[in-house]
């Protein structure tokens, strides 16, 4: 079962609003984008593509942190796999 399917299953069990469900789904997607960007960074070697990989990773991380902050502001709790990003949330 993939991560988004698990998120959808849990959000149906916990009775989140549609807006909260969309935010949780967006957080999972952003986390996936960060993982893809990190993998891409490991695969490239030319300076131009390394620069692009860094940009991709930073953009994905910025979106992820923004979405975590939104979730926190709306009282949505996230699991422990996101805890190491808490210091980035002001």
C-alpha positions as CSV (number, residue, x, y, z in Angstrom):
1,X,0.0,0.0,0.0
2,X,1.5,3.4,-0.9
3,X,1.8,6.3,1.5
4,X,-1.0,8.4,0.0
5,X,-3.4,5.5,0.3
6,X,-2.5,5.1,4.0
7,X,-3.0,8.9,4.5
8,X,-6.4,8.7,2.8
9,X,-7.5,5.7,4.8
10,X,-6.5,7.3,8.1
11,X,-8.0,10.7,7.3
12,X,-11.3,8.9,6.6
13,X,-11.1,7.1,10.0
14,X,-10.3,10.2,12.0
15,X,-13.0,12.5,10.5
16,X,-11.0,15.4,9.2
17,X,-12.7,18.1,7.2
18,X,-12.2,18.1,3.4
19,X,-9.8,21.1,3.8
20,X,-7.8,19.2,6.5
21,X,-7.6,16.1,4.3
22,X,-6.3,18.1,1.4
23,X,-3.7,19.7,3.6
24,X,-2.6,16.3,4.9
25,X,-2.4,15.0,1.3
26,X,-0.4,18.0,0.2
27,X,2.1,17.4,3.1
28,X,2.6,13.8,2.0
29,X,3.1,14.9,-1.6
30,X,5.6,17.6,-0.6
31,X,7.5,15.0,1.5
32,X,7.6,12.8,-1.6
33,X,8.9,15.8,-3.7
34,X,11.7,16.3,-1.2
35,X,12.7,12.6,-1.4
36,X,12.7,12.7,-5.2
37,X,14.8,15.9,-5.2
38,X,17.3,14.3,-2.8
39,X,17.5,11.2,-5.1
40,X,18.0,13.4,-8.2
41,X,20.8,15.3,-6.4
42,X,22.6,12.0,-5.8
43,X,22.3,11.0,-9.4
44,X,23.6,14.1,-11.2
45,X,27.2,15.2,-11.7
46,X,27.3,18.2,-14.0
47,X,27.5,21.6,-12.1
48,X,24.4,22.9,-13.9
49,X,22.3,19.9,-12.9
50,X,23.7,20.0,-9.3
51,X,22.6,23.6,-9.1
52,X,19.1,22.6,-10.4
53,X,18.9,19.7,-7.9
54,X,19.7,22.0,-5.0
55,X,17.1,24.4,-6.2
56,X,14.5,21.6,-6.5
57,X,15.3,20.3,-3.0
58,X,15.1,23.8,-1.4
59,X,11.8,24.5,-3.2
60,X,10.3,21.2,-2.0
61,X,11.6,21.8,1.6
62,X,10.1,25.3,1.6
63,X,6.7,24.0,0.5
64,X,6.8,21.2,3.0
65,X,7.7,23.4,5.9
66,X,5.0,25.9,4.9
67,X,2.4,23.1,4.8
68,X,3.5,21.8,8.2
69,X,3.1,25.3,9.6
70,X,-0.4,25.5,8.1
71,X,-1.3,22.1,9.6
72,X,0.1,23.2,13.0
73,X,-1.9,26.4,12.9
74,X,-5.1,24.5,12.1
75,X,-4.5,22.0,14.9
76,X,-3.7,19.0,12.7
77,X,-1.3,16.7,14.4
78,X,1.4,14.9,12.3
79,X,3.3,11.7,13.1
80,X,6.8,11.5,14.4
81,X,8.4,11.2,11.0
82,X,7.9,14.9,10.6
83,X,9.3,15.9,14.0
84,X,12.9,16.7,12.8
85,X,11.4,19.6,10.7
86,X,9.8,21.3,13.7
87,X,12.8,23.5,14.2
88,X,12.2,25.0,10.8
89,X,8.6,26.0,11.7
90,X,8.6,29.4,13.3
